[in-house]
Amino acid sequence: MKFAQRLSNLQASIFSQLAELKMDVERSGHSLINLSIGSPDLAPSAEVRKVISEHSLHDHAYSYTLTRGSSEFREACAKWYKIRFDVDLDPDTEVLPVMGSQDGLSHIFWAFIDHGDAALIPDPGYPIYSDGLALVQGRKIPLPLKEDNCFLPDFSSINPEDAAQAKLMILNYPNNPTAAVASKSFFEETVEFAAKHGIVVCHDAAYTELAYDGYVPASFLQAEGAREVGVEFHSLSKTFNLAGIRLGFVVGNANVIKALETIKSNIDYGTFSPILKAGAAALLGSRNTILGNQETYKKRRDIWVDGCAAAGWHMLRPKGSMFVWAPVPTGQDSVSFVFELAREAGVLVVPGIAFGEYGEGYVRVGLVQNEEALEEAVYRVRNFLCQKRTIK
């Protein structure tokens, strides 16, 4: 068999190694607390589940749906954006459902990138950004996210030739993996940079509803002129604990929306109609699920950050997302540290290098276990680090 060259460009190796590591530790008979995943462990509200259940019983629910989904869902998205961000959207031209934001983020490259075209990709960044670009054989221009700049890209440091050649730029705040946050003024700076260089901005806003300590994340579309230069992707996965139903939406520039709709209409059909019903119900319903998530993840964050600090492992306390981005405390490279921590302490996290060159020196911790499990994980980390110091 002769496989396509694009397969060799996908970033699967480190995550495959983590999967093998997990199986090795579990086969050895040791328990493993898995903090490497980025999927919520919490359940959606009973009201949303009831909508899915009831509408799944209808005979007409099993027909094909349009790529652009239902007007009910698009209108719910527009209303939610107005309530949450005070952004007005035309549900017919500026809103498009996607099968999870990752679906939209991967296919947006198909609409803009030809072989060899360039895109600005955050580094470290969620792997689909690089992989989506690789699948269309585009050229990656890394956007370094460094701690000394609060893990925000420094637009002034971008090579003018790179800026002139880039057709797309991906951003993501609150950020995965760094958990960094961005202000409206940063998005205004982004709009200015994108307009100057003719770049389409795609902002992944999957974590805007996971925020703590009084911080309220902004939407990219709140910046003046944002709708002229780009779009924003949102996911119901983290906001409403609906990861498995694969539902999100993209809003913003009508031309970008239409281009993505054209691509998707040639690949698949729309989302299962009971899922669209449930999505509309979630968006227009109570914010209790969101508020409960915020309280739960904040408690988990504090257990992890405070417990590790007591063990001498200090890290930033994030204001958003479901992750903690922690510097490797032992002087090792991130992969070596992760493997030792898993095998010797039974705690699995993700090495920063999995998210790009500038992720080296860090690990990503997912706050995806209950409080009791996180307290046990902290206990194991403390013993592990103490043992490391004793050996030295």
C-alpha positions as CSV (number, residue, x, y, z in Angstrom):
1,M,0.0,0.0,0.0
2,K,1.2,3.5,-0.8
3,F,-0.3,6.0,1.7
4,A,-0.6,9.7,1.2
5,Q,2.4,11.8,2.2
6,R,0.1,14.0,4.4
7,L,-0.2,11.1,6.9
8,S,3.5,11.5,7.8
9,N,2.9,15.2,8.6
10,L,0.3,14.6,11.3
11,Q,1.3,15.1,14.9
12,A,0.2,11.6,16.2
13,S,3.5,10.3,17.6
14,I,3.5,11.8,21.1
15,F,-0.2,11.2,21.7
16,S,0.3,7.6,20.5
17,Q,3.2,7.2,23.0
18,L,1.0,8.5,25.8
19,A,-1.7,6.0,24.9
20,E,0.9,3.2,25.0
21,L,2.3,4.5,28.3
22,K,-1.2,4.5,29.8
23,M,-1.8,0.9,28.8
24,D,1.7,-0.1,30.1
25,V,1.1,1.4,33.5
26,E,-2.4,-0.1,33.8
27,R,-1.1,-3.6,32.6
28,S,1.5,-3.5,35.3
29,G,-1.3,-3.4,37.9
30,H,-0.7,0.2,39.1
31,S,-3.6,2.7,39.3
32,L,-3.3,5.7,37.0
33,I,-4.9,9.1,37.5
34,N,-5.4,10.4,34.0
35,L,-5.1,14.2,33.7
36,S,-4.0,14.1,30.1
37,I,-7.4,14.3,28.5
38,G,-9.3,17.4,27.6
39,S,-12.9,16.1,27.7
40,P,-15.3,17.1,30.5
41,D,-16.2,14.4,33.0
42,L,-19.4,16.3,34.0
43,A,-22.9,15.6,32.6
44,P,-25.2,17.9,30.8
45,S,-28.4,19.2,32.4
46,A,-31.4,16.9,32.7
47,E,-33.4,19.4,30.6
48,V,-31.0,19.1,27.7
49,R,-30.9,15.3,27.9
50,K,-34.7,15.2,28.0
51,V,-34.8,17.2,24.8
52,I,-32.5,14.7,23.0
53,S,-34.5,11.8,24.3
54,E,-37.9,13.1,23.4
55,H,-37.1,14.3,19.9
56,S,-35.2,11.2,19.1
57,L,-38.5,9.3,19.3
58,H,-40.0,11.3,16.4
59,D,-40.2,9.6,13.0
60,H,-39.1,12.7,11.1
61,A,-36.0,13.1,13.2
62,Y,-34.1,10.7,11.1
63,S,-34.2,12.6,7.8
64,Y,-31.1,14.3,6.4
65,T,-30.5,17.8,7.7
66,L,-29.0,20.7,5.8
67,T,-25.4,21.7,6.4
68,R,-26.6,25.0,7.7
69,G,-28.7,23.2,10.3
70,S,-32.0,24.5,11.5
71,S,-33.1,28.2,11.7
72,E,-34.1,27.4,15.4
73,F,-30.5,26.6,16.3
74,R,-28.9,29.5,14.3
75,E,-31.3,31.9,15.9
76,A,-30.4,30.5,19.4
77,C,-26.7,31.0,18.6
78,A,-27.4,34.6,17.6
79,K,-29.5,35.3,20.7
80,W,-26.9,33.8,23.0
81,Y,-24.1,35.9,21.4
82,K,-26.3,39.0,21.9
83,I,-27.0,38.2,25.6
84,R,-23.4,37.0,26.4
85,F,-21.3,39.4,24.3
86,D,-23.7,42.1,23.1
87,V,-22.8,41.2,19.5
88,D,-25.5,41.3,16.9
89,L,-25.5,38.5,14.3
90,D,-27.6,37.7,11.3
91,P,-28.6,34.0,11.9
92,D,-29.1,33.4,8.2
93,T,-25.6,34.6,7.0
94,E,-23.4,35.0,10.0
95,V,-24.0,31.7,11.9
96,L,-23.2,28.1,10.8
97,P,-23.5,25.0,12.9
98,V,-20.5,22.6,12.9
99,M,-20.1,19.1,14.2
100,G,-18.0,20.3,17.1
101,S,-15.7,23.3,16.8
102,Q,-12.8,20.9,15.8
103,D,-14.8,20.0,12.7
104,G,-15.0,23.6,11.6
105,L,-11.5,24.5,12.6
106,S,-10.1,21.6,10.5
107,H,-12.2,22.3,7.4
108,I,-11.7,26.1,7.4
109,F,-8.2,25.4,5.9
110,W,-9.9,23.7,2.9
111,A,-11.6,27.0,2.1
112,F,-8.5,29.2,2.1
113,I,-5.3,27.2,1.8
114,D,-3.9,25.7,-1.4
115,H,-0.7,23.7,-1.6
116,G,2.1,25.7,-0.1
117,D,0.0,28.6,1.2
118,A,0.9,29.9,4.7
119,A,-1.0,30.2,7.9
120,L,0.0,31.6,11.3
121,I,-0.5,28.9,13.9
122,P,0.0,29.3,17.7
123,D,2.9,27.4,19.2
124,P,2.1,25.8,21.6
125,G,-1.3,25.2,20.2
126,Y,-4.1,22.7,20.0
127,P,-2.9,20.0,17.5
128,I,-5.8,20.3,15.1
129,Y,-4.5,23.7,14.0
130,S,-1.3,22.3,12.7
131,D,-2.9,19.0,11.6
132,G,-5.7,20.7,9.7
133,L,-3.1,22.8,7.9
134,A,-1.0,19.7,7.1
135,L,-3.9,17.9,5.6
136,V,-4.2,20.6,2.9
137,Q,-0.4,20.7,2.5
138,G,-0.2,24.3,3.8
139,R,2.9,25.9,5.3
140,K,3.0,26.6,9.0
141,I,4.3,29.9,10.3
142,P,4.6,29.4,14.1
143,L,3.2,32.1,16.4
144,P,5.3,31.7,19.5
145,L,3.4,32.0,22.8
146,K,5.8,32.8,25.5
147,E,5.3,33.2,29.2
148,D,7.1,36.6,29.2
149,N,4.3,37.9,27.0
150,C,1.5,36.2,28.9
151,F,1.3,33.5,26.2
152,L,0.0,36.0,23.7
153,P,1.5,36.4,20.2
154,D,3.7,39.4,19.7
155,F,2.6,40.8,16.4
156,S,5.5,43.2,16.2
157,S,8.0,40.4,16.2
158,I,6.4,38.6,13.1
159,N,8.6,38.8,10.0
160,P,6.9,41.2,7.6
161,E,7.4,38.7,4.7
162,D,5.6,36.0,6.8
163,A,2.8,38.4,7.6
164,A,2.5,39.3,3.9
165,Q,2.3,35.6,2.8
166,A,-0.1,34.3,5.6
167,K,-3.7,33.8,4.5
168,L,-5.1,32.6,7.8
169,M,-4.3,33.1,11.5
170,I,-5.6,30.9,14.3
171,L,-6.0,32.2,17.8
172,N,-7.5,30.6,20.9
173,Y,-8.4,32.3,24.2
174,P,-8.9,31.2,26.9
175,N,-6.1,29.0,25.6
176,N,-5.5,25.4,25.2
177,P,-2.9,24.3,26.4
178,T,-1.5,27.4,28.2
179,A,-4.8,28.4,29.9
180,A,-3.8,32.1,29.1
181,V,-6.5,34.7,28.6
182,A,-6.9,37.7,26.3
183,S,-8.5,41.1,26.6
184,K,-10.7,43.0,24.2
185,S,-7.7,45.3,23.6
186,F,-5.7,42.4,22.4
187,F,-8.4,41.5,19.9
188,E,-8.4,45.1,18.7
189,E,-4.7,44.8,18.1
190,T,-5.4,41.5,16.3
191,V,-8.0,43.2,14.0
192,E,-5.5,46.0,13.1
193,F,-2.8,43.5,12.3
194,A,-5.1,41.2,10.2
195,A,-6.6,44.1,8.3
196,K,-3.1,45.5,7.5
197,H,-1.9,42.2,6.0
198,G,-5.1,40.8,4.6
199,I,-5.3,37.9,7.0
200,V,-8.4,36.0,7.9
201,V,-8.6,35.4,11.7
202,C,-10.2,32.3,13.1
203,H,-10.6,32.5,16.8
204,D,-11.3,29.3,18.7
205,A,-13.5,30.4,21.7
206,A,-14.3,27.0,23.1
207,Y,-13.5,28.0,26.7
208,T,-15.1,31.4,27.1
209,E,-17.6,30.0,29.7
210,L,-14.9,28.4,31.9
211,A,-13.6,31.4,33.7
212,Y,-12.8,32.2,37.4
213,D,-12.0,34.8,40.0
214,G,-14.3,37.4,38.4
215,Y,-12.7,37.2,35.0
216,V,-15.2,37.4,32.1
217,P,-13.6,36.4,28.7
218,A,-14.2,38.6,25.7
219,S,-15.3,37.6,22.3
220,F,-13.1,38.4,19.3
221,L,-16.2,39.8,17.6
222,Q,-16.5,42.5,20.3
223,A,-13.5,44.2,18.8
224,E,-14.4,46.9,16.3
225,G,-13.9,45.7,12.7
226,A,-13.5,42.0,13.8
227,R,-16.4,40.9,11.6
228,E,-14.6,42.3,8.5
229,V,-11.5,40.2,9.1
230,G,-12.6,36.9,10.6
231,V,-14.8,34.5,12.5
232,E,-15.1,32.9,15.9
233,F,-15.8,29.2,16.7
234,H,-17.7,28.1,19.7
235,S,-18.3,24.7,21.2
236,L,-21.1,23.3,23.3
237,S,-18.7,20.6,24.5
238,K,-17.1,22.4,27.4
239,T,-19.8,25.1,27.9
240,F,-22.7,22.6,28.4
241,N,-20.8,19.3,28.9
242,L,-21.9,18.0,25.5
243,A,-18.7,16.8,24.1
244,G,-20.0,13.5,22.8
245,I,-22.8,14.9,20.7
246,R,-20.4,16.9,18.5
247,L,-22.0,20.3,18.2
248,G,-20.6,23.8,17.8
249,F,-21.0,26.8,15.7
250,V,-19.0,29.5,13.8
251,V,-20.0,33.1,13.7
252,G,-18.8,36.3,12.1
253,N,-17.8,37.3,8.5
254,A,-20.5,36.2,6.1
255,N,-18.1,35.4,3.3
256,V,-16.0,33.1,5.5
257,I,-19.1,31.4,6.7
258,K,-20.4,30.8,3.2
259,A,-17.0,29.4,2.1
260,L,-16.9,27.0,5.0
261,E,-20.6,26.0,4.3
262,T,-19.6,25.2,0.7
263,I,-16.8,23.0,1.8
264,K,-18.9,21.1,4.3
265,S,-21.9,20.7,2.0
266,N,-19.6,18.7,-0.3
267,I,-18.4,16.5,2.5
268,D,-21.3,15.7,4.7
269,Y,-24.8,16.6,5.8
270,G,-26.0,18.5,8.8
271,T,-26.2,17.5,12.5
272,F,-28.8,15.1,13.8
273,S,-31.9,17.3,14.3
274,P,-32.5,16.2,18.0
275,I,-29.0,17.4,18.7
276,L,-29.8,20.8,17.1
277,K,-32.9,20.9,19.3
278,A,-30.8,20.2,22.4
279,G,-28.2,22.8,21.4
280,A,-30.9,25.5,21.1
281,A,-32.4,24.5,24.5
282,A,-28.9,24.6,26.1
283,L,-28.1,28.1,24.6
284,L,-31.5,29.6,25.6
285,G,-31.9,27.8,28.9
286,S,-30.6,28.4,32.4
287,R,-26.9,29.3,33.0
288,N,-26.9,26.9,36.0
289,T,-24.7,24.4,34.1
290,I,-22.2,27.0,33.2
291,L,-22.1,28.4,36.8
292,G,-21.8,24.9,38.2
293,N,-18.9,24.1,35.8
294,Q,-17.1,27.3,36.9
295,E,-17.4,26.4,40.5
296,T,-16.3,22.8,40.0
297,Y,-13.3,23.6,37.9
298,K,-12.2,26.4,40.2
299,K,-12.2,24.0,43.2
300,R,-10.2,21.5,41.1
301,R,-7.8,24.2,40.0
302,D,-7.1,25.3,43.5
303,I,-6.6,21.7,44.8
304,W,-4.0,21.1,42.1
305,V,-2.2,24.5,42.1
306,D,-2.1,24.9,45.9
307,G,-1.2,21.2,46.5
308,C,1.6,21.3,44.0
309,A,2.9,24.6,45.4
310,A,3.1,23.0,48.9
311,A,5.2,20.3,47.3
312,G,7.5,23.0,45.8
313,W,6.1,22.8,42.3
314,H,4.9,26.4,41.4
315,M,2.8,27.3,38.5
316,L,0.4,30.0,37.3
317,R,-3.1,29.9,38.6
318,P,-5.2,30.1,35.4
319,K,-8.2,32.4,35.1
320,G,-9.8,30.4,32.3
321,S,-10.1,27.0,30.6
322,M,-10.0,23.5,32.1
323,F,-6.2,23.2,32.1
324,V,-3.2,24.2,34.1
325,W,0.1,24.9,32.2
326,A,2.9,24.0,34.5
327,P,6.7,24.3,34.1
328,V,8.6,21.0,34.4
329,P,9.9,21.1,38.0
330,T,12.8,18.7,37.7
331,G,15.0,20.1,34.9
332,Q,14.1,17.2,32.6
333,D,12.6,17.5,29.1
334,S,8.8,17.4,29.2
335,V,8.5,13.9,27.7
336,S,11.0,12.3,30.2
337,F,9.2,14.0,33.1
338,V,5.8,12.8,31.9
339,F,6.9,9.2,31.5
340,E,8.6,9.2,35.0
341,L,5.6,10.8,36.6
342,A,3.2,8.2,35.1
343,R,5.4,5.1,35.9
344,E,6.6,6.1,39.3
345,A,3.6,8.2,40.6
346,G,0.7,7.0,38.5
347,V,-0.3,10.5,37.3
348,L,-0.5,11.1,33.6
349,V,-0.3,14.6,32.1
350,V,0.7,15.8,28.6
351,P,4.3,16.9,27.7
352,G,4.3,20.5,26.4
353,I,6.3,19.5,23.3
354,A,3.1,17.7,22.1
355,F,1.7,21.2,21.4
356,G,4.7,22.6,19.5
357,E,8.3,23.6,19.9
358,Y,7.6,26.4,22.3
359,G,5.7,24.0,24.6
360,E,8.9,22.3,25.7
361,G,9.6,22.9,29.3
362,Y,6.0,22.6,30.3
363,V,3.2,20.1,30.9
364,R,-0.5,20.4,30.4
365,V,-2.7,19.2,33.3
366,G,-6.4,18.6,32.6
367,L,-8.7,19.2,35.5
368,V,-10.9,16.3,34.4
369,Q,-11.1,14.2,37.6
370,N,-13.1,14.8,40.7
371,E,-11.8,16.5,43.8
372,E,-10.9,13.2,45.6
373,A,-8.9,12.0,42.6
374,L,-7.1,15.3,42.3
375,E,-6.2,15.3,46.0
376,E,-4.7,11.8,45.5
377,A,-2.9,13.0,42.4
378,V,-1.3,15.9,44.4
379,Y,-0.3,13.4,47.2
380,R,1.4,11.2,44.6
381,V,3.1,14.2,43.0
382,R,4.4,15.3,46.4
383,N,5.9,11.9,47.1
384,F,7.4,11.7,43.6
385,L,9.1,15.1,43.9
386,C,10.3,14.4,47.4
387,Q,11.9,11.1,46.1
388,K,13.5,12.9,43.2
389,R,15.1,15.4,45.6
390,T,16.3,12.6,47.9
391,I,18.0,10.8,45.0
392,K,19.8,14.0,44.0
